[in-house]
């Protein structure tokens, strides 16, 4: 859900940024400023949903990482009986 909202608000922000100059030229700079404000607002929403998605992924990742495979930084513990 958060991924869809991130993509949606990113697209809306990009459209508003691209529309600032044309809207300001044809309709007036007040409307262009409104487009700029909306672009910033959509960007803030995108960052909010990105943070929420990362938190959600960390929660699911930490709950599924009970049996990790050993790697270079986290080798398996060897018992002294194995020697």
PyMOL Python script that loads the backbone (N, CA, C, O; Angstrom):
from pymol import cmd

cmd.read_pdbstr("""\
ATOM      1  N   UNK A   1       0.822  -1.188   0.000  1.00  0.00           N
ATOM      2  CA  UNK A   1       0.000   0.000   0.000  1.00  0.00           C
ATOM      3  C   UNK A   1       0.872   1.260   0.000  1.00  0.00           C
ATOM      4  O   UNK A   1       0.616   2.200  -0.752  1.00  0.00           O
ATOM      5  N   UNK A   2       1.914   1.268   0.860  1.00  0.00           N
ATOM      6  CA  UNK A   2       2.769   2.444   0.927  1.00  0.00           C
ATOM      7  C   UNK A   2       3.539   2.645  -0.371  1.00  0.00           C
ATOM      8  O   UNK A   2       3.811   3.782  -0.757  1.00  0.00           O
ATOM      9  N   UNK A   3       3.894   1.559  -1.048  1.00  0.00           N
ATOM     10  CA  UNK A   3       4.614   1.686  -2.313  1.00  0.00           C
ATOM     11  C   UNK A   3       3.752   2.378  -3.361  1.00  0.00           C
ATOM     12  O   UNK A   3       4.236   3.231  -4.105  1.00  0.00           O
ATOM     13  N   UNK A   4       2.488   2.016  -3.417  1.00  0.00           N
ATOM     14  CA  UNK A   4       1.582   2.639  -4.385  1.00  0.00           C
ATOM     15  C   UNK A   4       1.425   4.127  -4.085  1.00  0.00           C
ATOM     16  O   UNK A   4       1.425   4.950  -5.000  1.00  0.00           O
ATOM     17  N   UNK A   5       1.292   4.469  -2.811  1.00  0.00           N
ATOM     18  CA  UNK A   5       1.156   5.875  -2.447  1.00  0.00           C
ATOM     19  C   UNK A   5       2.434   6.651  -2.720  1.00  0.00           C
ATOM     20  O   UNK A   5       2.380   7.810  -3.131  1.00  0.00           O
ATOM     21  N   UNK A   6       3.599   6.015  -2.491  1.00  0.00           N
ATOM     22  CA  UNK A   6       4.876   6.670  -2.810  1.00  0.00           C
ATOM     23  C   UNK A   6       4.959   7.002  -4.286  1.00  0.00           C
ATOM     24  O   UNK A   6       5.315   8.122  -4.654  1.00  0.00           O
ATOM     25  N   UNK A   7       4.636   6.044  -5.128  1.00  0.00           N
ATOM     26  CA  UNK A   7       4.712   6.260  -6.576  1.00  0.00           C
ATOM     27  C   UNK A   7       3.710   7.326  -7.011  1.00  0.00           C
ATOM     28  O   UNK A   7       4.033   8.185  -7.832  1.00  0.00           O
ATOM     29  N   UNK A   8       2.502   7.273  -6.468  1.00  0.00           N
ATOM     30  CA  UNK A   8       1.472   8.244  -6.824  1.00  0.00           C
ATOM     31  C   UNK A   8       1.902   9.670  -6.469  1.00  0.00           C
ATOM     32  O   UNK A   8       1.787  10.575  -7.295  1.00  0.00           O
ATOM     33  N   UNK A   9       2.393   9.871  -5.251  1.00  0.00           N
ATOM     34  CA  UNK A   9       2.779  11.217  -4.845  1.00  0.00           C
ATOM     35  C   UNK A   9       4.055  11.677  -5.543  1.00  0.00           C
ATOM     36  O   UNK A   9       4.244  12.879  -5.730  1.00  0.00           O
ATOM     37  N   UNK A  10       4.926  10.764  -5.928  1.00  0.00           N
ATOM     38  CA  UNK A  10       6.104  11.145  -6.708  1.00  0.00           C
ATOM     39  C   UNK A  10       5.691  11.659  -8.082  1.00  0.00           C
ATOM     40  O   UNK A  10       6.213  12.668  -8.555  1.00  0.00           O
ATOM     41  N   UNK A  11       4.767  10.973  -8.711  1.00  0.00           N
ATOM     42  CA  UNK A  11       4.283  11.396 -10.028  1.00  0.00           C
ATOM     43  C   UNK A  11       3.570  12.741  -9.935  1.00  0.00           C
ATOM     44  O   UNK A  11       3.783  13.621 -10.769  1.00  0.00           O
ATOM     45  N   UNK A  12       2.716  12.900  -8.909  1.00  0.00           N
ATOM     46  CA  UNK A  12       2.006  14.163  -8.744  1.00  0.00           C
ATOM     47  C   UNK A  12       2.979  15.317  -8.489  1.00  0.00           C
ATOM     48  O   UNK A  12       2.793  16.417  -9.009  1.00  0.00           O
ATOM     49  N   UNK A  13       4.002  15.066  -7.699  1.00  0.00           N
ATOM     50  CA  UNK A  13       4.998  16.096  -7.430  1.00  0.00           C
ATOM     51  C   UNK A  13       5.751  16.485  -8.701  1.00  0.00           C
ATOM     52  O   UNK A  13       5.983  17.668  -8.951  1.00  0.00           O
ATOM     53  N   UNK A  14       6.129  15.498  -9.496  1.00  0.00           N
ATOM     54  CA  UNK A  14       6.844  15.778 -10.740  1.00  0.00           C
ATOM     55  C   UNK A  14       5.972  16.563 -11.719  1.00  0.00           C
ATOM     56  O   UNK A  14       6.465  17.457 -12.407  1.00  0.00           O
ATOM     57  N   UNK A  15       4.692  16.239 -11.785  1.00  0.00           N
ATOM     58  CA  UNK A  15       3.778  16.969 -12.674  1.00  0.00           C
ATOM     59  C   UNK A  15       3.649  18.423 -12.225  1.00  0.00           C
ATOM     60  O   UNK A  15       3.650  19.340 -13.046  1.00  0.00           O
ATOM     61  N   UNK A  16       3.537  18.619 -10.910  1.00  0.00           N
ATOM     62  CA  UNK A  16       3.408  19.988 -10.399  1.00  0.00           C
ATOM     63  C   UNK A  16       4.677  20.805 -10.633  1.00  0.00           C
ATOM     64  O   UNK A  16       4.604  21.991 -10.957  1.00  0.00           O
ATOM     65  N   UNK A  17       5.834  20.174 -10.470  1.00  0.00           N
ATOM     66  CA  UNK A  17       7.096  20.890 -10.727  1.00  0.00           C
ATOM     67  C   UNK A  17       7.182  21.281 -12.197  1.00  0.00           C
ATOM     68  O   UNK A  17       7.591  22.394 -12.528  1.00  0.00           O
ATOM     69  N   UNK A  18       6.795  20.363 -13.074  1.00  0.00           N
ATOM     70  CA  UNK A  18       6.861  20.647 -14.505  1.00  0.00           C
ATOM     71  C   UNK A  18       5.846  21.710 -14.920  1.00  0.00           C
ATOM     72  O   UNK A  18       6.038  22.381 -15.933  1.00  0.00           O
ATOM     73  N   UNK A  19       4.786  21.869 -14.164  1.00  0.00           N
ATOM     74  CA  UNK A  19       3.728  22.806 -14.547  1.00  0.00           C
ATOM     75  C   UNK A  19       3.914  24.206 -13.980  1.00  0.00           C
ATOM     76  O   UNK A  19       3.142  25.101 -14.323  1.00  0.00           O
ATOM     77  N   UNK A  20       4.900  24.429 -13.132  1.00  0.00           N
ATOM     78  CA  UNK A  20       5.045  25.737 -12.480  1.00  0.00           C
ATOM     79  C   UNK A  20       5.241  26.852 -13.504  1.00  0.00           C
ATOM     80  O   UNK A  20       4.519  27.848 -13.470  1.00  0.00           O
ATOM     81  N   UNK A  21       6.192  26.706 -14.401  1.00  0.00           N
ATOM     82  CA  UNK A  21       6.489  27.772 -15.368  1.00  0.00           C
ATOM     83  C   UNK A  21       5.331  27.981 -16.359  1.00  0.00           C
ATOM     84  O   UNK A  21       4.904  29.119 -16.550  1.00  0.00           O
ATOM     85  N   UNK A  22       4.810  26.915 -16.996  1.00  0.00           N
ATOM     86  CA  UNK A  22       3.689  27.159 -17.921  1.00  0.00           C
ATOM     87  C   UNK A  22       2.453  27.736 -17.246  1.00  0.00           C
ATOM     88  O   UNK A  22       1.818  28.641 -17.786  1.00  0.00           O
ATOM     89  N   UNK A  23       2.110  27.226 -16.082  1.00  0.00           N
ATOM     90  CA  UNK A  23       0.925  27.743 -15.376  1.00  0.00           C
ATOM     91  C   UNK A  23       1.178  29.187 -14.948  1.00  0.00           C
ATOM     92  O   UNK A  23       0.294  30.037 -15.060  1.00  0.00           O
ATOM     93  N   UNK A  24       2.381  29.458 -14.460  1.00  0.00           N
ATOM     94  CA  UNK A  24       2.701  30.828 -14.073  1.00  0.00           C
ATOM     95  C   UNK A  24       2.668  31.790 -15.238  1.00  0.00           C
ATOM     96  O   UNK A  24       2.262  32.942 -15.086  1.00  0.00           O
ATOM     97  N   UNK A  25       3.088  31.329 -16.396  1.00  0.00           N
ATOM     98  CA  UNK A  25       3.106  32.191 -17.577  1.00  0.00           C
ATOM     99  C   UNK A  25       1.701  32.467 -18.096  1.00  0.00           C
ATOM    100  O   UNK A  25       1.366  33.609 -18.409  1.00  0.00           O
ATOM    101  N   UNK A  26       0.880  31.429 -18.187  1.00  0.00           N
ATOM    102  CA  UNK A  26      -0.434  31.592 -18.822  1.00  0.00           C
ATOM    103  C   UNK A  26      -1.528  32.044 -17.859  1.00  0.00           C
ATOM    104  O   UNK A  26      -2.421  32.791 -18.258  1.00  0.00           O
ATOM    105  N   UNK A  27      -1.477  31.610 -16.607  1.00  0.00           N
ATOM    106  CA  UNK A  27      -2.567  31.932 -15.680  1.00  0.00           C
ATOM    107  C   UNK A  27      -2.179  32.961 -14.623  1.00  0.00           C
ATOM    108  O   UNK A  27      -3.054  33.533 -13.973  1.00  0.00           O
ATOM    109  N   UNK A  28      -0.913  33.200 -14.445  1.00  0.00           N
ATOM    110  CA  UNK A  28      -0.459  34.145 -13.435  1.00  0.00           C
ATOM    111  C   UNK A  28       0.463  33.445 -12.450  1.00  0.00           C
ATOM    112  O   UNK A  28       0.385  32.234 -12.246  1.00  0.00           O
ATOM    113  N   UNK A  29       1.343  34.245 -11.840  1.00  0.00           N
ATOM    114  CA  UNK A  29       2.366  33.650 -10.978  1.00  0.00           C
ATOM    115  C   UNK A  29       1.804  33.193  -9.643  1.00  0.00           C
ATOM    116  O   UNK A  29       2.444  32.406  -8.946  1.00  0.00           O
ATOM    117  N   UNK A  30       0.644  33.661  -9.279  1.00  0.00           N
ATOM    118  CA  UNK A  30      -0.012  33.141  -8.074  1.00  0.00           C
ATOM    119  C   UNK A  30      -0.377  31.674  -8.238  1.00  0.00           C
ATOM    120  O   UNK A  30      -0.189  30.864  -7.330  1.00  0.00           O
ATOM    121  N   UNK A  31      -0.904  31.347  -9.416  1.00  0.00           N
ATOM    122  CA  UNK A  31      -1.242  29.942  -9.700  1.00  0.00           C
ATOM    123  C   UNK A  31       0.025  29.090  -9.849  1.00  0.00           C
ATOM    124  O   UNK A  31       0.047  27.919  -9.469  1.00  0.00           O
ATOM    125  N   UNK A  32       1.069  29.695 -10.403  1.00  0.00           N
ATOM    126  CA  UNK A  32       2.347  28.986 -10.495  1.00  0.00           C
ATOM    127  C   UNK A  32       2.923  28.708  -9.124  1.00  0.00           C
ATOM    128  O   UNK A  32       3.483  27.639  -8.882  1.00  0.00           O
ATOM    129  N   UNK A  33       2.785  29.676  -8.222  1.00  0.00           N
ATOM    130  CA  UNK A  33       3.223  29.467  -6.842  1.00  0.00           C
ATOM    131  C   UNK A  33       2.420  28.378  -6.163  1.00  0.00           C
ATOM    132  O   UNK A  33       2.961  27.604  -5.373  1.00  0.00           O
ATOM    133  N   UNK A  34       1.128  28.311  -6.463  1.00  0.00           N
ATOM    134  CA  UNK A  34       0.289  27.240  -5.914  1.00  0.00           C
ATOM    135  C   UNK A  34       0.767  25.877  -6.411  1.00  0.00           C
ATOM    136  O   UNK A  34       0.793  24.914  -5.645  1.00  0.00           O
ATOM    137  N   UNK A  35       1.142  25.790  -7.677  1.00  0.00           N
ATOM    138  CA  UNK A  35       1.682  24.528  -8.214  1.00  0.00           C
ATOM    139  C   UNK A  35       2.986  24.159  -7.503  1.00  0.00           C
ATOM    140  O   UNK A  35       3.219  22.991  -7.192  1.00  0.00           O
ATOM    141  N   UNK A  36       3.830  25.155  -7.250  1.00  0.00           N
ATOM    142  CA  UNK A  36       5.072  24.896  -6.527  1.00  0.00           C
ATOM    143  C   UNK A  36       4.806  24.418  -5.108  1.00  0.00           C
ATOM    144  O   UNK A  36       5.471  23.503  -4.622  1.00  0.00           O
ATOM    145  N   UNK A  37       3.832  25.038  -4.440  1.00  0.00           N
ATOM    146  CA  UNK A  37       3.472  24.621  -3.098  1.00  0.00           C
ATOM    147  C   UNK A  37       2.938  23.192  -3.098  1.00  0.00           C
ATOM    148  O   UNK A  37       3.290  22.397  -2.226  1.00  0.00           O
ATOM    149  N   UNK A  38       2.098  22.865  -4.065  1.00  0.00           N
ATOM    150  CA  UNK A  38       1.567  21.501  -4.161  1.00  0.00           C
ATOM    151  C   UNK A  38       2.673  20.494  -4.438  1.00  0.00           C
ATOM    152  O   UNK A  38       2.633  19.370  -3.937  1.00  0.00           O
ATOM    153  N   UNK A  39       3.660  20.892  -5.231  1.00  0.00           N
ATOM    154  CA  UNK A  39       4.787  19.996  -5.498  1.00  0.00           C
ATOM    155  C   UNK A  39       5.540  19.690  -4.210  1.00  0.00           C
ATOM    156  O   UNK A  39       5.903  18.541  -3.958  1.00  0.00           O
ATOM    157  N   UNK A  40       5.777  20.718  -3.393  1.00  0.00           N
ATOM    158  CA  UNK A  40       6.457  20.500  -2.116  1.00  0.00           C
ATOM    159  C   UNK A  40       5.605  19.638  -1.182  1.00  0.00           C
ATOM    160  O   UNK A  40       6.130  18.756  -0.503  1.00  0.00           O
ATOM    161  N   UNK A  41       4.303  19.888  -1.147  1.00  0.00           N
ATOM    162  CA  UNK A  41       3.403  19.111  -0.308  1.00  0.00           C
ATOM    163  C   UNK A  41       3.382  17.637  -0.724  1.00  0.00           C
ATOM    164  O   UNK A  41       3.434  16.749   0.127  1.00  0.00           O
ATOM    165  N   UNK A  42       3.306  17.382  -2.023  1.00  0.00           N
ATOM    166  CA  UNK A  42       3.314  16.003  -2.502  1.00  0.00           C
ATOM    167  C   UNK A  42       4.649  15.327  -2.211  1.00  0.00           C
ATOM    168  O   UNK A  42       4.691  14.131  -1.923  1.00  0.00           O
ATOM    169  N   UNK A  43       5.743  16.090  -2.285  1.00  0.00           N
ATOM    170  CA  UNK A  43       7.052  15.545  -1.959  1.00  0.00           C
ATOM    171  C   UNK A  43       7.119  15.138  -0.489  1.00  0.00           C
ATOM    172  O   UNK A  43       7.667  14.087  -0.159  1.00  0.00           O
ATOM    173  N   UNK A  44       6.567  15.963   0.387  1.00  0.00           N
ATOM    174  CA  UNK A  44       6.545  15.635   1.818  1.00  0.00           C
ATOM    175  C   UNK A  44       5.730  14.371   2.065  1.00  0.00           C
ATOM    176  O   UNK A  44       6.134  13.517   2.855  1.00  0.00           O
ATOM    177  N   UNK A  45       4.592  14.246   1.401  1.00  0.00           N
ATOM    178  CA  UNK A  45       3.790  13.026   1.541  1.00  0.00           C
ATOM    179  C   UNK A  45       4.556  11.803   1.043  1.00  0.00           C
ATOM    180  O   UNK A  45       4.491  10.735   1.651  1.00  0.00           O
ATOM    181  N   UNK A  46       5.282  11.962  -0.068  1.00  0.00           N
ATOM    182  CA  UNK A  46       6.066  10.844  -0.599  1.00  0.00           C
ATOM    183  C   UNK A  46       7.114  10.408   0.411  1.00  0.00           C
ATOM    184  O   UNK A  46       7.288   9.210   0.635  1.00  0.00           O
ATOM    185  N   UNK A  47       7.821  11.358   1.030  1.00  0.00           N
ATOM    186  CA  UNK A  47       8.831  11.023   2.040  1.00  0.00           C
ATOM    187  C   UNK A  47       8.194  10.357   3.259  1.00  0.00           C
ATOM    188  O   UNK A  47       8.776   9.435   3.832  1.00  0.00           O
ATOM    189  N   UNK A  48       7.013  10.810   3.658  1.00  0.00           N
ATOM    190  CA  UNK A  48       6.313  10.208   4.786  1.00  0.00           C
ATOM    191  C   UNK A  48       5.985   8.747   4.503  1.00  0.00           C
ATOM    192  O   UNK A  48       6.214   7.877   5.343  1.00  0.00           O
ATOM    193  N   UNK A  49       5.452   8.485   3.326  1.00  0.00           N
ATOM    194  CA  UNK A  49       5.097   7.113   2.985  1.00  0.00           C
ATOM    195  C   UNK A  49       6.333   6.253   2.768  1.00  0.00           C
ATOM    196  O   UNK A  49       6.287   5.047   3.011  1.00  0.00           O
ATOM    197  N   UNK A  50       7.428   6.838   2.320  1.00  0.00           N
ATOM    198  CA  UNK A  50       8.675   6.086   2.192  1.00  0.00           C
ATOM    199  C   UNK A  50       9.173   5.649   3.562  1.00  0.00           C
ATOM    200  O   UNK A  50       9.601   4.508   3.738  1.00  0.00           O
ATOM    201  N   UNK A  51       9.117   6.554   4.530  1.00  0.00           N
ATOM    202  CA  UNK A  51       9.535   6.218   5.890  1.00  0.00           C
ATOM    203  C   UNK A  51       8.651   5.123   6.476  1.00  0.00           C
ATOM    204  O   UNK A  51       9.147   4.196   7.117  1.00  0.00           O
ATOM    205  N   UNK A  52       7.357   5.231   6.259  1.00  0.00           N
ATOM    206  CA  UNK A  52       6.432   4.220   6.772  1.00  0.00           C
ATOM    207  C   UNK A  52       6.677   2.864   6.122  1.00  0.00           C
ATOM    208  O   UNK A  52       6.590   1.833   6.789  1.00  0.00           O
ATOM    209  N   UNK A  53       6.983   2.855   4.826  1.00  0.00           N
ATOM    210  CA  UNK A  53       7.271   1.603   4.135  1.00  0.00           C
ATOM    211  C   UNK A  53       8.550   0.980   4.668  1.00  0.00           C
ATOM    212  O   UNK A  53       8.606  -0.234   4.863  1.00  0.00           O
ATOM    213  N   UNK A  54       9.585   1.789   4.910  1.00  0.00           N
ATOM    214  CA  UNK A  54      10.833   1.253   5.447  1.00  0.00           C
ATOM    215  C   UNK A  54      10.635   0.674   6.840  1.00  0.00           C
ATOM    216  O   UNK A  54      11.197  -0.374   7.158  1.00  0.00           O
ATOM    217  N   UNK A  55       9.843   1.343   7.678  1.00  0.00           N
ATOM    218  CA  UNK A  55       9.555   0.807   9.010  1.00  0.00           C
ATOM    219  C   UNK A  55       8.810  -0.517   8.920  1.00  0.00           C
ATOM    220  O   UNK A  55       9.099  -1.456   9.663  1.00  0.00           O
ATOM    221  N   UNK A  56       7.846  -0.585   8.003  1.00  0.00           N
ATOM    222  CA  UNK A  56       7.079  -1.813   7.825  1.00  0.00           C
ATOM    223  C   UNK A  56       7.988  -2.947   7.337  1.00  0.00           C
ATOM    224  O   UNK A  56       7.857  -4.084   7.791  1.00  0.00           O
ATOM    225  N   UNK A  57       8.903  -2.642   6.417  1.00  0.00           N
ATOM    226  CA  UNK A  57       9.815  -3.665   5.914  1.00  0.00           C
ATOM    227  C   UNK A  57      10.780  -4.133   6.996  1.00  0.00           C
ATOM    228  O   UNK A  57      11.119  -5.315   7.053  1.00  0.00           O
ATOM    229  N   UNK A  58      11.228  -3.214   7.858  1.00  0.00           N
ATOM    230  CA  UNK A  58      12.119  -3.619   8.940  1.00  0.00           C
ATOM    231  C   UNK A  58      11.412  -4.528   9.935  1.00  0.00           C
ATOM    232  O   UNK A  58      12.011  -5.470  10.452  1.00  0.00           O
ATOM    233  N   UNK A  59      10.134  -4.249  10.207  1.00  0.00           N
ATOM    234  CA  UNK A  59       9.374  -5.099  11.117  1.00  0.00           C
ATOM    235  C   UNK A  59       9.220  -6.507  10.549  1.00  0.00           C
ATOM    236  O   UNK A  59       9.417  -7.491  11.262  1.00  0.00           O
ATOM    237  N   UNK A  60       8.871  -6.604   9.273  1.00  0.00           N
ATOM    238  CA  UNK A  60       8.692  -7.929   8.675  1.00  0.00           C
ATOM    239  C   UNK A  60      10.034  -8.632   8.514  1.00  0.00           C
ATOM    240  O   UNK A  60      10.112  -9.855   8.634  1.00  0.00           O
ATOM    241  N   UNK A  61      11.089  -7.870   8.243  1.00  0.00           N
ATOM    242  CA  UNK A  61      12.413  -8.464   8.082  1.00  0.00           C
ATOM    243  C   UNK A  61      12.939  -9.002   9.410  1.00  0.00           C
ATOM    244  O   UNK A  61      13.540 -10.075   9.451  1.00  0.00           O
ATOM    245  N   UNK A  62      12.716  -8.267  10.483  1.00  0.00           N
ATOM    246  CA  UNK A  62      13.212  -8.719  11.783  1.00  0.00           C
ATOM    247  C   UNK A  62      12.423  -9.920  12.283  1.00  0.00           C
ATOM    248  O   UNK A  62      12.970 -10.752  13.006  1.00  0.00           O
ATOM    249  N   UNK A  63      11.162 -10.027  11.917  1.00  0.00           N
ATOM    250  CA  UNK A  63      10.382 -11.170  12.366  1.00  0.00           C
ATOM    251  C   UNK A  63      10.686 -12.426  11.547  1.00  0.00           C
ATOM    252  O   UNK A  63      10.463 -13.537  12.027  1.00  0.00           O
ATOM    253  N   UNK A  64      11.184 -12.271  10.333  1.00  0.00           N
ATOM    254  CA  UNK A  64      11.483 -13.440   9.501  1.00  0.00           C
ATOM    255  C   UNK A  64      12.936 -13.863   9.578  1.00  0.00           C
ATOM    256  O   UNK A  64      13.286 -14.893   9.002  1.00  0.00           O
ATOM    257  N   UNK A  65      13.796 -13.129  10.253  1.00  0.00           N
ATOM    258  CA  UNK A  65      15.218 -13.441  10.293  1.00  0.00           C
ATOM    259  C   UNK A  65      15.602 -14.238  11.536  1.00  0.00           C
ATOM    260  O   UNK A  65      16.586 -13.902  12.194  1.00  0.00           O
ATOM    261  N   UNK A  66      14.875 -15.250  11.861  1.00  0.00           N
ATOM    262  CA  UNK A  66      15.225 -16.040  13.037  1.00  0.00           C
ATOM    263  C   UNK A  66      16.326 -17.037  12.730  1.00  0.00           C
ATOM    264  O   UNK A  66      17.193 -17.265  13.573  1.00  0.00           O
ATOM    265  N   UNK A  67      16.319 -17.631  11.560  1.00  0.00           N
ATOM    266  CA  UNK A  67      17.326 -18.621  11.172  1.00  0.00           C
ATOM    267  C   UNK A  67      18.139 -18.085  10.001  1.00  0.00           C
ATOM    268  O   UNK A  67      17.880 -18.422   8.846  1.00  0.00           O
ATOM    269  N   UNK A  68      19.116 -17.255  10.310  1.00  0.00           N
ATOM    270  CA  UNK A  68      19.945 -16.700   9.251  1.00  0.00           C
ATOM    271  C   UNK A  68      21.032 -17.682   8.859  1.00  0.00           C
ATOM    272  O   UNK A  68      21.520 -18.454   9.684  1.00  0.00           O
ATOM    273  N   UNK A  69      21.396 -17.643   7.612  1.00  0.00           N
ATOM    274  CA  UNK A  69      22.509 -18.455   7.136  1.00  0.00           C
ATOM    275  C   UNK A  69      23.807 -17.763   7.549  1.00  0.00           C
ATOM    276  O   UNK A  69      23.878 -16.535   7.548  1.00  0.00           O
ATOM    277  N   UNK A  70      24.826 -18.531   7.899  1.00  0.00           N
ATOM    278  CA  UNK A  70      26.087 -17.891   8.306  1.00  0.00           C
ATOM    279  C   UNK A  70      26.761 -17.204   7.117  1.00  0.00           C
ATOM    280  O   UNK A  70      26.652 -17.647   5.974  1.00  0.00           O
ATOM    281  N   UNK A  71      27.454 -16.118   7.419  1.00  0.00           N
ATOM    282  CA  UNK A  71      28.218 -15.430   6.399  1.00  0.00           C
ATOM    283  C   UNK A  71      29.547 -14.993   7.004  1.00  0.00           C
ATOM    284  O   UNK A  71      29.887 -15.410   8.112  1.00  0.00           O
ATOM    285  N   UNK A  72      30.292 -14.169   6.301  1.00  0.00           N
ATOM    286  CA  UNK A  72      31.630 -13.793   6.741  1.00  0.00           C
ATOM    287  C   UNK A  72      31.601 -13.026   8.061  1.00  0.00           C
ATOM    288  O   UNK A  72      32.439 -13.256   8.934  1.00  0.00           O
ATOM    289  N   UNK A  73      30.651 -12.126   8.205  1.00  0.00           N
ATOM    290  CA  UNK A  73      30.591 -11.286   9.397  1.00  0.00           C
ATOM    291  C   UNK A  73      29.888 -11.955  10.572  1.00  0.00           C
ATOM    292  O   UNK A  73      30.074 -11.545  11.718  1.00  0.00           O
ATOM    293  N   UNK A  74      29.088 -12.974  10.300  1.00  0.00           N
ATOM    294  CA  UNK A  74      28.371 -13.702  11.345  1.00  0.00           C
ATOM    295  C   UNK A  74      28.581 -15.203  11.146  1.00  0.00           C
ATOM    296  O   UNK A  74      27.663 -15.899  10.712  1.00  0.00           O
ATOM    297  N   UNK A  75      29.763 -15.706  11.456  1.00  0.00           N
ATOM    298  CA  UNK A  75      30.006 -17.135  11.237  1.00  0.00           C
ATOM    299  C   UNK A  75      29.255 -17.968  12.277  1.00  0.00           C
ATOM    300  O   UNK A  75      28.808 -17.465  13.308  1.00  0.00           O
ATOM    301  N   UNK A  76      29.137 -19.239  11.971  1.00  0.00           N
ATOM    302  CA  UNK A  76      28.460 -20.128  12.913  1.00  0.00           C
ATOM    303  C   UNK A  76      29.378 -20.381  14.098  1.00  0.00           C
ATOM    304  O   UNK A  76      30.602 -20.367  13.971  1.00  0.00           O
ATOM    305  N   UNK A  77      28.781 -20.605  15.218  1.00  0.00           N
ATOM    306  CA  UNK A  77      29.541 -20.913  16.422  1.00  0.00           C
ATOM    307  C   UNK A  77      29.925 -22.394  16.369  1.00  0.00           C
ATOM    308  O   UNK A  77      29.082 -23.257  16.123  1.00  0.00           O
ATOM    309  N   UNK A  78      31.214 -22.672  16.604  1.00  0.00           N
ATOM    310  CA  UNK A  78      31.668 -24.073  16.622  1.00  0.00           C
ATOM    311  C   UNK A  78      31.814 -24.521  18.069  1.00  0.00           C
ATOM    312  O   UNK A  78      32.286 -23.777  18.929  1.00  0.00           O
ATOM    313  N   UNK A  79      31.406 -25.725  18.305  1.00  0.00           N
ATOM    314  CA  UNK A  79      31.581 -26.310  19.631  1.00  0.00           C
ATOM    315  C   UNK A  79      32.988 -26.875  19.755  1.00  0.00           C
ATOM    316  O   UNK A  79      33.605 -27.247  18.756  1.00  0.00           O
ATOM    317  N   UNK A  80      33.485 -26.939  20.964  1.00  0.00           N
ATOM    318  CA  UNK A  80      34.825 -27.524  21.181  1.00  0.00           C
ATOM    319  C   UNK A  80      34.783 -29.043  21.016  1.00  0.00           C
ATOM    320  O   UNK A  80      35.822 -29.678  20.842  1.00  0.00           O
ATOM    321  N   UNK A  81      33.600 -29.616  21.069  1.00  0.00           N
ATOM    322  CA  UNK A  81      33.479 -31.055  20.879  1.00  0.00           C
ATOM    323  C   UNK A  81      33.717 -31.463  19.439  1.00  0.00           C
ATOM    324  O   UNK A  81      34.059 -32.615  19.169  1.00  0.00           O
ATOM    325  N   UNK A  82      33.540 -30.525  18.500  1.00  0.00           N
ATOM    326  CA  UNK A  82      33.713 -30.829  17.079  1.00  0.00           C
ATOM    327  C   UNK A  82      35.176 -31.005  16.721  1.00  0.00           C
ATOM    328  O   UNK A  82      35.469 -31.628  15.700  1.00  0.00           O
ATOM    329  N   UNK A  83      36.105 -30.492  17.502  1.00  0.00           N
ATOM    330  CA  UNK A  83      37.530 -30.537  17.163  1.00  0.00           C
ATOM    331  C   UNK A  83      38.141 -31.879  17.428  1.00  0.00           C
ATOM    332  O   UNK A  83      39.334 -32.071  17.192  1.00  0.00           O
TER     333      UNK A  83
END
""", "prot")
cmd.dss("prot")
cmd.show_as("cartoon", "prot")
cmd.util.cbc("prot")
cmd.orient("prot")
